[in-house]
Structures are given as structure tokens and as C-alpha cells.
Amino acid sequence: MSSALRVHWTIAPEIAPRPLINCNRCGCVKAYRCSGKFRVNANGKRIDVWLIYRCVDCDNSWNFGIFERCNRRDIAPALLAALESNDPALVRSHAFDIVALRKQVGRVEEFPDAAVRKQVIGEMKEDATALELRLGLETPVSLRLDRLLANELRISRSRLQALDERKLLTVEPDGAKALRKPAREGATIRIHLAGEPDRRTIISAAGG
């Protein structure tokens, strides 16, 4: 694919997942949002750390356990300082850890909203006749691949389906069935556009 534009897309979810918890104030299951703050409790040599969540309706708090009864010596000083200062990057890494959230509460509300950073690999080729898109995920997302491609390439999902049926679109791994699944780390999408009337528009959208 010497005439292909190669682009790396980095996908970052925009809205943190919300655990669904039985709120003792509301008297029913409610979504809890991340407060952006840690609670660090030191008791002698032992440290407990939680990420604080609050009910979206009544502001009742719930603590998402990060460290429990951990020896202070087992936590790097830089990490402890980041926890105590509510470092935004550290908050984000835990707030988007949906696997850990599910282990603690079971049910989690997910959002498909995501930002996409596009980096052209090599030189921008406005006259390219094909695309090679490689996906990188900051954290797992629930955004379906066909919706991601349609949004970012500014074409319809039915158009993507038609390209697939004409063998002009391939996805590795998983093939065409990947279009109906959430975008995944390391996926490579190849689209042949020779002869497509809006080829330049799609190429431009792919490169950002």
C-alpha cells in the first residue's frame, strides 16, 4: 500500500464510567460520579487510600478503594505525593479503570464519548488512494468501531458496510465483525478508496 496514508489514532474516553450503587440517602440504585479527589488515611505505618465518588442526585459519598491497610514503605514517595495532591492524571487513571470498578461494585454505567488524536505516520498524502489506520487506546472504551470510523471519516455507517461488502475495508484482528464491537487497542483498519468520488475528503478527515 505505497499509495496509502498511514495514520495513528489515539482514542481517549471523555466521560469516566459511573458505578451504579445503592444510595442509602436516595433509597435506590444511583449513578455515582468521580469527585476528582483522593482520601488518604494514615494510621501509624498503615495507609488507606480511596478515590471519592458522589451520588449524582444527593451528593452522598462512596469510596473506591485504591490501597487498603498498605505499609507506607510499599508506596513510592512520588506516588504518595501525587495521591495527597489529587494529581489529575492519577485521578484519571483510576477513574477510568473500569475493570477495578466492576470488581468492587459489579454494575457500571459507560459512555461512548471519546476524543481522537490523529498522527500521520510519514508524510501527509493528499493524493493517497488508501488508508491504513492504527488504533491506540488510553483506556478501554465502549465506542463501537463503526461509529468511531463514521464520526471521524465523516461518512455513514451504511457506507462503511458497503465498503466491507465490496472487500474494500478490512479490520485486523477479528475482520468485519469488529465493526460492531468496541474499538480495541492495536486494531488496524485498511480502506481502499481508489475510484471513490469523495476520496480526498475522507483522506483529509482521517489525517485530522
Secondary structure, 3 states (H helix, E strand, C coil): CCCEEEEEEEEEECCCCEEEEEECCCCEEEEEEEEEEEEEEEECCEEEEEEEEEECCCCCEEEEEEEEEEEHHHCCHHHHHHHHCCCHHHHHHHHCCHHHHHHHHCCEECCCCEEEEEEEECCCCCCCCEEEEEEEECCCCCCEHHHHHHHHHCCCHHHHHHHHHCCCEEEECCHHHHHHCECCCCCEEEEECCCCCCHHHHHHHHHC
